[in-house]
Amino acid sequence: MATLIFDHNGENVELPDNSPITEVCEEAGVPFACTEGVCGTCVIEIKEGKENLSPPTKEEEDFLGEGTFHERLACQCRIKSGRVRVCF
C-alpha cells in the first residue's frame, strides 16, 4: 500500500500501489477541469516522495517543462509505492 499525504489538512490516504491519484486529490479539494493534462488546473507541489510517483507524462512535460519535477499534474500521476506528501 502507498500513502498520499495532504499538507493542507494532514490527511493520510492509503492507496494500492500503482494507483492513479486523481480521485483522491479531487476529494481532498484539488481543482480539476479537463483531467487530460492540458489545462493545468490540477497542479500540485510534491513536498516529499517524488520518486514514488510515476514518471512525468508527455502532457506534463509539455505543460510544466522538462527537468526535475517539484510540481506535477495530479490527473497524470500514479503513486507507485511508499509515501508522497503534496500541497496545492
N, CA, C and O atoms as CSV, one atom per row, in Angstrom:
chain,resi,resn,atom,element,x,y,z
A,1,MET,N,N,0.833,-1.190,0.000
A,1,MET,CA,C,0.000,0.000,0.000
A,1,MET,C,C,0.877,1.252,0.000
A,1,MET,O,O,1.929,1.301,0.638
A,2,ALA,N,N,0.420,2.241,-0.720
A,2,ALA,CA,C,1.086,3.537,-0.786
A,2,ALA,C,C,0.276,4.545,0.027
A,2,ALA,O,O,-0.912,4.339,0.279
A,3,THR,N,N,0.925,5.633,0.433
A,3,THR,CA,C,0.254,6.652,1.230
A,3,THR,C,C,0.439,8.022,0.596
A,3,THR,O,O,1.562,8.439,0.309
A,4,LEU,N,N,-0.671,8.718,0.379
A,4,LEU,CA,C,-0.665,10.086,-0.115
A,4,LEU,C,C,-1.041,10.989,1.048
A,4,LEU,O,O,-2.088,10.805,1.670
A,5,ILE,N,N,-0.179,11.977,1.344
A,5,ILE,CA,C,-0.366,12.864,2.493
A,5,ILE,C,C,-0.625,14.272,1.970
A,5,ILE,O,O,0.122,14.782,1.136
A,6,PHE,N,N,-1.694,14.895,2.469
A,6,PHE,CA,C,-2.048,16.253,2.064
A,6,PHE,C,C,-1.591,17.228,3.140
A,6,PHE,O,O,-2.010,17.128,4.293
A,7,ASP,N,N,-0.728,18.174,2.761
A,7,ASP,CA,C,-0.187,19.162,3.703
A,7,ASP,C,C,-1.259,20.060,4.306
A,7,ASP,O,O,-1.172,20.416,5.482
A,8,HIS,N,N,-2.268,20.432,3.524
A,8,HIS,CA,C,-3.229,21.434,3.987
A,8,HIS,C,C,-4.059,20.964,5.175
A,8,HIS,O,O,-4.518,21.784,5.970
A,9,ASN,N,N,-4.257,19.653,5.306
A,9,ASN,CA,C,-5.069,19.167,6.425
A,9,ASN,C,C,-4.456,17.974,7.161
A,9,ASN,O,O,-5.042,17.465,8.116
A,10,GLY,N,N,-3.283,17.531,6.718
A,10,GLY,CA,C,-2.609,16.416,7.373
A,10,GLY,C,C,-3.229,15.059,7.092
A,10,GLY,O,O,-2.829,14.062,7.691
A,11,GLU,N,N,-4.196,15.005,6.194
A,11,GLU,CA,C,-4.878,13.744,5.881
A,11,GLU,C,C,-3.917,12.773,5.194
A,11,GLU,O,O,-3.154,13.154,4.306
A,12,ASN,N,N,-3.971,11.513,5.624
A,12,ASN,CA,C,-3.213,10.425,5.008
A,12,ASN,C,C,-4.215,9.490,4.339
A,12,ASN,O,O,-5.165,9.026,4.970
A,13,VAL,N,N,-3.993,9.221,3.059
A,13,VAL,CA,C,-4.883,8.318,2.333
A,13,VAL,C,C,-4.056,7.153,1.807
A,13,VAL,O,O,-3.060,7.353,1.111
A,14,GLU,N,N,-4.468,5.945,2.137
A,14,GLU,CA,C,-3.784,4.763,1.633
A,14,GLU,C,C,-4.406,4.340,0.311
A,14,GLU,O,O,-5.626,4.321,0.147
A,15,LEU,N,N,-3.528,4.002,-0.622
A,15,LEU,CA,C,-3.947,3.562,-1.956
A,15,LEU,C,C,-3.163,2.316,-2.333
A,15,LEU,O,O,-2.024,2.148,-1.897
A,16,PRO,N,N,-3.752,1.442,-3.134
A,16,PRO,CA,C,-2.963,0.312,-3.637
A,16,PRO,C,C,-1.790,0.838,-4.475
A,16,PRO,O,O,-1.914,1.864,-5.144
A,17,ASP,N,N,-0.666,0.141,-4.436
A,17,ASP,CA,C,0.477,0.526,-5.253
A,17,ASP,C,C,0.056,0.669,-6.711
A,17,ASP,O,O,-0.782,-0.086,-7.204
A,18,ASN,N,N,0.643,1.641,-7.390
A,18,ASN,CA,C,0.415,1.940,-8.804
A,18,ASN,C,C,-0.993,2.469,-9.096
A,18,ASN,O,O,-1.522,2.263,-10.188
A,19,SER,N,N,-1.592,3.146,-8.124
A,19,SER,CA,C,-2.937,3.711,-8.294
A,19,SER,C,C,-2.863,5.137,-8.830
A,19,SER,O,O,-1.939,5.878,-8.494
A,20,PRO,N,N,-3.835,5.529,-9.665
A,20,PRO,CA,C,-3.943,6.949,-10.022
A,20,PRO,C,C,-4.347,7.739,-8.781
A,20,PRO,O,O,-5.029,7.214,-7.901
A,21,ILE,N,N,-3.924,9.003,-8.711
A,21,ILE,CA,C,-4.239,9.816,-7.540
A,21,ILE,C,C,-5.348,10.828,-7.815
A,21,ILE,O,O,-5.710,11.597,-6.923
A,22,THR,N,N,-5.887,10.844,-9.014
A,22,THR,CA,C,-6.883,11.836,-9.421
A,22,THR,C,C,-8.061,11.914,-8.463
A,22,THR,O,O,-8.366,12.989,-7.946
A,23,GLU,N,N,-8.719,10.807,-8.224
A,23,GLU,CA,C,-9.942,10.798,-7.410
A,23,GLU,C,C,-9.669,11.248,-5.979
A,23,GLU,O,O,-10.424,12.042,-5.419
A,24,VAL,N,N,-8.600,10.745,-5.394
A,24,VAL,CA,C,-8.260,11.094,-4.011
A,24,VAL,C,C,-7.931,12.584,-3.914
A,24,VAL,O,O,-8.334,13.251,-2.961
A,25,CYS,N,N,-7.199,13.105,-4.902
A,25,CYS,CA,C,-6.866,14.537,-4.896
A,25,CYS,C,C,-8.121,15.393,-5.058
A,25,CYS,O,O,-8.263,16.424,-4.400
A,26,GLU,N,N,-9.016,14.970,-5.924
A,26,GLU,CA,C,-10.254,15.719,-6.122
A,26,GLU,C,C,-11.071,15.752,-4.831
A,26,GLU,O,O,-11.614,16.796,-4.469
A,27,GLU,N,N,-11.161,14.625,-4.141
A,27,GLU,CA,C,-11.890,14.565,-2.871
A,27,GLU,C,C,-11.248,15.463,-1.810
A,27,GLU,O,O,-11.934,15.967,-0.922
A,28,ALA,N,N,-9.922,15.661,-1.907
A,28,ALA,CA,C,-9.207,16.500,-0.939
A,28,ALA,C,C,-9.317,17.984,-1.267
A,28,ALA,O,O,-8.918,18.828,-0.464
A,29,GLY,N,N,-9.863,18.313,-2.459
A,29,GLY,CA,C,-10.052,19.721,-2.806
A,29,GLY,C,C,-9.219,20.241,-3.949
A,29,GLY,O,O,-9.327,21.415,-4.303
A,30,VAL,N,N,-8.375,19.383,-4.550
A,30,VAL,CA,C,-7.612,19.826,-5.720
A,30,VAL,C,C,-8.604,20.088,-6.848
A,30,VAL,O,O,-9.428,19.226,-7.152
A,31,PRO,N,N,-8.539,21.271,-7.478
A,31,PRO,CA,C,-9.470,21.553,-8.572
A,31,PRO,C,C,-9.083,20.791,-9.842
A,31,PRO,O,O,-7.901,20.642,-10.151
A,32,PHE,N,N,-10.071,20.322,-10.555
A,32,PHE,CA,C,-9.863,19.627,-11.827
A,32,PHE,C,C,-10.774,20.231,-12.877
A,32,PHE,O,O,-11.871,20.697,-12.567
A,33,ALA,N,N,-10.316,20.222,-14.121
A,33,ALA,CA,C,-11.146,20.684,-15.233
A,33,ALA,C,C,-11.134,19.620,-16.325
A,33,ALA,O,O,-12.116,18.897,-16.489
A,34,CYS,N,N,-10.046,19.514,-17.069
A,34,CYS,CA,C,-10.035,18.623,-18.229
A,34,CYS,C,C,-9.680,17.176,-17.903
A,34,CYS,O,O,-10.152,16.272,-18.593
A,35,THR,N,N,-8.881,16.927,-16.897
A,35,THR,CA,C,-8.338,15.618,-16.500
A,35,THR,C,C,-7.535,14.931,-17.607
A,35,THR,O,O,-7.380,13.710,-17.593
A,36,GLU,N,N,-7.029,15.705,-18.559
A,36,GLU,CA,C,-6.243,15.142,-19.663
A,36,GLU,C,C,-4.825,15.704,-19.710
A,36,GLU,O,O,-4.074,15.400,-20.637
A,37,GLY,N,N,-4.450,16.517,-18.727
A,37,GLY,CA,C,-3.111,17.061,-18.692
A,37,GLY,C,C,-2.893,18.268,-19.571
A,37,GLY,O,O,-1.754,18.604,-19.894
A,38,VAL,N,N,-3.971,18.927,-19.964
A,38,VAL,CA,C,-3.861,20.058,-20.881
A,38,VAL,C,C,-4.071,21.392,-20.172
A,38,VAL,O,O,-3.377,22.362,-20.478
A,39,CYS,N,N,-5.008,21.462,-19.237
A,39,CYS,CA,C,-5.408,22.758,-18.669
A,39,CYS,C,C,-4.522,23.228,-17.516
A,39,CYS,O,O,-4.388,24.433,-17.305
A,40,GLY,N,N,-3.918,22.312,-16.772
A,40,GLY,CA,C,-3.056,22.691,-15.664
A,40,GLY,C,C,-3.779,23.066,-14.386
A,40,GLY,O,O,-3.144,23.531,-13.439
A,41,THR,N,N,-5.066,22.879,-14.334
A,41,THR,CA,C,-5.843,23.233,-13.148
A,41,THR,C,C,-5.405,22.437,-11.924
A,41,THR,O,O,-5.454,22.948,-10.805
A,42,CYS,N,N,-4.985,21.211,-12.120
A,42,CYS,CA,C,-4.710,20.297,-11.008
A,42,CYS,C,C,-3.236,20.250,-10.607
A,42,CYS,O,O,-2.768,19.219,-10.123
A,43,VAL,N,N,-2.505,21.327,-10.796
A,43,VAL,CA,C,-1.090,21.346,-10.411
A,43,VAL,C,C,-0.973,21.167,-8.895
A,43,VAL,O,O,-1.628,21.861,-8.118
A,44,ILE,N,N,-0.124,20.222,-8.500
A,44,ILE,CA,C,0.184,20.002,-7.088
A,44,ILE,C,C,1.695,20.127,-6.914
A,44,ILE,O,O,2.460,19.879,-7.845
A,45,GLU,N,N,2.110,20.512,-5.718
A,45,GLU,CA,C,3.529,20.584,-5.398
A,45,GLU,C,C,3.897,19.334,-4.605
A,45,GLU,O,O,3.231,18.981,-3.631
A,46,ILE,N,N,4.955,18.679,-5.034
A,46,ILE,CA,C,5.419,17.473,-4.350
A,46,ILE,C,C,6.427,17.902,-3.289
A,46,ILE,O,O,7.509,18.387,-3.616
A,47,LYS,N,N,6.074,17.724,-2.035
A,47,LYS,CA,C,6.921,18.124,-0.920
A,47,LYS,C,C,7.881,17.013,-0.500
A,47,LYS,O,O,8.963,17.273,0.027
A,48,GLU,N,N,7.465,15.777,-0.742
A,48,GLU,CA,C,8.264,14.628,-0.312
A,48,GLU,C,C,7.826,13.419,-1.117
A,48,GLU,O,O,6.634,13.236,-1.361
A,49,GLY,N,N,8.775,12.591,-1.531
A,49,GLY,CA,C,8.456,11.319,-2.166
A,49,GLY,C,C,8.224,11.362,-3.659
A,49,GLY,O,O,7.523,10.499,-4.188
A,50,LYS,N,N,8.793,12.347,-4.370
A,50,LYS,CA,C,8.547,12.420,-5.818
A,50,LYS,C,C,9.016,11.163,-6.540
A,50,LYS,O,O,8.501,10.829,-7.607
A,51,GLU,N,N,9.995,10.463,-5.961
A,51,GLU,CA,C,10.480,9.219,-6.559
A,51,GLU,C,C,9.436,8.105,-6.485
A,51,GLU,O,O,9.564,7.092,-7.174
A,52,ASN,N,N,8.412,8.282,-5.663
A,52,ASN,CA,C,7.361,7.280,-5.520
A,52,ASN,C,C,6.193,7.501,-6.476
A,52,ASN,O,O,5.196,6.780,-6.420
A,53,LEU,N,N,6.313,8.494,-7.350
A,53,LEU,CA,C,5.285,8.738,-8.363
A,53,LEU,C,C,5.746,8.210,-9.717
A,53,LEU,O,O,6.941,8.044,-9.958
A,54,SER,N,N,4.798,7.956,-10.581
A,54,SER,CA,C,5.108,7.551,-11.944
A,54,SER,C,C,5.932,8.648,-12.624
A,54,SER,O,O,5.862,9.807,-12.216
A,55,PRO,N,N,6.707,8.303,-13.647
A,55,PRO,CA,C,7.465,9.331,-14.367
A,55,PRO,C,C,6.513,10.356,-14.998
A,55,PRO,O,O,5.375,10.026,-15.332
A,56,PRO,N,N,6.980,11.590,-15.159
A,56,PRO,CA,C,6.145,12.608,-15.801
A,56,PRO,C,C,5.715,12.176,-17.207
A,56,PRO,O,O,6.499,11.599,-17.960
A,57,THR,N,N,4.487,12.461,-17.535
A,57,THR,CA,C,3.960,12.135,-18.867
A,57,THR,C,C,4.363,13.217,-19.864
A,57,THR,O,O,4.834,14.287,-19.476
A,58,LYS,N,N,4.180,12.937,-21.115
A,58,LYS,CA,C,4.440,13.923,-22.177
A,58,LYS,C,C,3.601,15.174,-21.940
A,58,LYS,O,O,4.082,16.290,-22.137
A,59,GLU,N,N,2.342,14.995,-21.516
A,59,GLU,CA,C,1.456,16.125,-21.230
A,59,GLU,C,C,2.037,17.012,-20.129
A,59,GLU,O,O,1.989,18.239,-20.221
A,60,GLU,N,N,2.585,16.383,-19.088
A,60,GLU,CA,C,3.191,17.160,-18.009
A,60,GLU,C,C,4.431,17.905,-18.492
A,60,GLU,O,O,4.621,19.077,-18.167
A,61,GLU,N,N,5.265,17.233,-19.259
A,61,GLU,CA,C,6.455,17.891,-19.782
A,61,GLU,C,C,6.083,19.065,-20.677
A,61,GLU,O,O,6.731,20.111,-20.636
A,62,ASP,N,N,5.040,18.896,-21.487
A,62,ASP,CA,C,4.588,19.986,-22.358
A,62,ASP,C,C,4.077,21.167,-21.535
A,62,ASP,O,O,4.336,22.319,-21.881
A,63,PHE,N,N,3.358,20.892,-20.458
A,63,PHE,CA,C,2.755,21.960,-19.660
A,63,PHE,C,C,3.746,22.572,-18.659
A,63,PHE,O,O,3.837,23.794,-18.541
A,64,LEU,N,N,4.486,21.717,-17.942
A,64,LEU,CA,C,5.356,22.184,-16.859
A,64,LEU,C,C,6.806,22.385,-17.287
A,64,LEU,O,O,7.575,23.047,-16.589
A,65,GLY,N,N,7.178,21.821,-18.421
A,65,GLY,CA,C,8.568,21.864,-18.863
A,65,GLY,C,C,9.293,20.593,-18.449
A,65,GLY,O,O,8.840,19.866,-17.564
A,66,GLU,N,N,10.411,20.336,-19.090
A,66,GLU,CA,C,11.193,19.137,-18.782
A,66,GLU,C,C,12.138,19.411,-17.622
A,66,GLU,O,O,12.491,20.561,-17.357
A,67,GLY,N,N,12.544,18.357,-16.937
A,67,GLY,CA,C,13.522,18.510,-15.859
A,67,GLY,C,C,13.044,17.904,-14.566
A,67,GLY,O,O,12.160,17.048,-14.560
A,68,THR,N,N,13.625,18.345,-13.473
A,68,THR,CA,C,13.268,17.853,-12.148
A,68,THR,C,C,11.915,18.415,-11.758
A,68,THR,O,O,11.702,19.628,-11.769
A,69,PHE,N,N,11.014,17.528,-11.418
A,69,PHE,CA,C,9.646,17.955,-11.130
A,69,PHE,C,C,9.383,18.080,-9.638
A,69,PHE,O,O,9.443,17.099,-8.898
A,70,HIS,N,N,9.092,19.300,-9.209
A,70,HIS,CA,C,8.577,19.533,-7.856
A,70,HIS,C,C,7.093,19.826,-7.960
A,70,HIS,O,O,6.376,19.829,-6.960
A,71,GLU,N,N,6.645,20.072,-9.173
A,71,GLU,CA,C,5.216,20.229,-9.452
A,71,GLU,C,C,4.814,19.139,-10.423
A,71,GLU,O,O,5.586,18.741,-11.296
A,72,ARG,N,N,3.605,18.669,-10.255
A,72,ARG,CA,C,3.057,17.648,-11.144
A,72,ARG,C,C,1.595,17.964,-11.403
A,72,ARG,O,O,0.985,18.761,-10.690
A,73,LEU,N,N,1.042,17.337,-12.423
A,73,LEU,CA,C,-0.392,17.418,-12.690
A,73,LEU,C,C,-1.026,16.198,-12.046
A,73,LEU,O,O,-0.725,15.067,-12.426
A,74,ALA,N,N,-1.896,16.418,-11.080
A,74,ALA,CA,C,-2.495,15.306,-10.330
A,74,ALA,C,C,-3.241,14.342,-11.242
A,74,ALA,O,O,-3.315,13.148,-10.954
A,75,CYS,N,N,-3.791,14.848,-12.335
A,75,CYS,CA,C,-4.552,13.976,-13.241
A,75,CYS,C,C,-3.660,13.003,-14.001
A,75,CYS,O,O,-4.156,12.040,-14.586
A,76,GLN,N,N,-2.354,13.240,-14.000
A,76,GLN,CA,C,-1.428,12.403,-14.762
A,76,GLN,C,C,-0.606,11.458,-13.887
A,76,GLN,O,O,0.083,10.584,-14.414
A,77,CYS,N,N,-0.662,11.612,-12.575
A,77,CYS,CA,C,0.199,10.851,-11.660
A,77,CYS,C,C,-0.425,9.545,-11.186
A,77,CYS,O,O,-1.634,9.418,-10.995
A,78,ARG,N,N,0.474,8.584,-11.008
A,78,ARG,CA,C,0.142,7.350,-10.307
A,78,ARG,C,C,1.138,7.254,-9.157
A,78,ARG,O,O,2.307,7.609,-9.309
A,79,ILE,N,N,0.674,6.775,-8.014
A,79,ILE,CA,C,1.573,6.571,-6.879
A,79,ILE,C,C,2.045,5.129,-6.944
A,79,ILE,O,O,1.244,4.199,-6.849
A,80,LYS,N,N,3.347,4.949,-7.106
A,80,LYS,CA,C,3.908,3.611,-7.290
A,80,LYS,C,C,3.938,2.828,-5.982
A,80,LYS,O,O,3.540,1.664,-5.940
A,81,SER,N,N,4.409,3.469,-4.919
A,81,SER,CA,C,4.528,2.840,-3.607
A,81,SER,C,C,5.037,3.892,-2.639
A,81,SER,O,O,5.286,5.033,-3.030
A,82,GLY,N,N,5.191,3.518,-1.385
A,82,GLY,CA,C,5.763,4.431,-0.408
A,82,GLY,C,C,4.857,5.592,-0.031
A,82,GLY,O,O,3.632,5.489,-0.092
A,83,ARG,N,N,5.491,6.717,0.365
A,83,ARG,CA,C,4.765,7.894,0.833
A,83,ARG,C,C,5.048,9.062,-0.104
A,83,ARG,O,O,6.173,9.254,-0.564
A,84,VAL,N,N,4.009,9.831,-0.372
A,84,VAL,CA,C,4.144,11.063,-1.145
A,84,VAL,C,C,3.355,12.144,-0.408
A,84,VAL,O,O,2.177,11.968,-0.101
A,85,ARG,N,N,4.030,13.278,-0.127
A,85,ARG,CA,C,3.384,14.411,0.546
A,85,ARG,C,C,3.234,15.537,-0.455
A,85,ARG,O,O,4.198,15.939,-1.106
A,86,VAL,N,N,1.996,16.050,-0.575
A,86,VAL,CA,C,1.687,17.071,-1.570
A,86,VAL,C,C,0.975,18.267,-0.942
A,86,VAL,O,O,0.400,18.172,0.142
A,87,CYS,N,N,1.028,19.383,-1.645
A,87,CYS,CA,C,0.204,20.533,-1.280
A,87,CYS,C,C,-0.321,21.137,-2.576
A,87,CYS,O,O,0.221,20.895,-3.655
A,88,PHE,N,N,-1.373,21.918,-2.454
A,88,PHE,CA,C,-1.982,22.561,-3.628
A,88,PHE,C,C,-2.493,23.913,-3.252
A,88,PHE,O,O,-3.043,24.622,-4.095
